[in-house]
Amino acid sequence: MTTKTFTAVIHKEEDIYVANCPEVGTVSQGENVEEAIANLKEATELYLEEFPLPDNNLPITTTFEANYAQTA
């Protein structure tokens, strides 16, 4: 069994938290942050059982700035 660290991007939509793993493409949700992460972990593990990552799959993490107009 292999262990790898993945990223969880979490945002709130109305009354639920949505968690996304950008390296794999899995998404899940929960009533709080902890539940959303636990559900994302389970979804990612199940996905990787069927579709394992290649050994050379190295994610790239970066940031960027975007300009936008705010409305009052």
C-alpha positions, 0 to 999 in steps of 0.5 A, a space after each residue: 500500500 502506498 501513501 501520498 499527500 494530496 491537496 483539499 480545496 474547500 469552500 462553503 456553498 450555502 449550508 454545506 462544505 464542498 471539498 475538491 482534490 485537484 490532483 485526482 479530480 475527486 469532489 465530496 461534501 460534508 456538513 462541516 470542514 472535517 466531514 468534507 475532508 473525511 468524505 473527500 479522503 474516502 472518495 479519493 481512496 475509492 477512486 484510486 483503487 480503480 484508477 491508480 496514479 502513474 508513478 511520475 504524476 507530480 502535481 504543480 501548485 502555484 498561485 496567480 492574480 486576477 483583476 476584476 471589478 467589484 460592484 457596490 
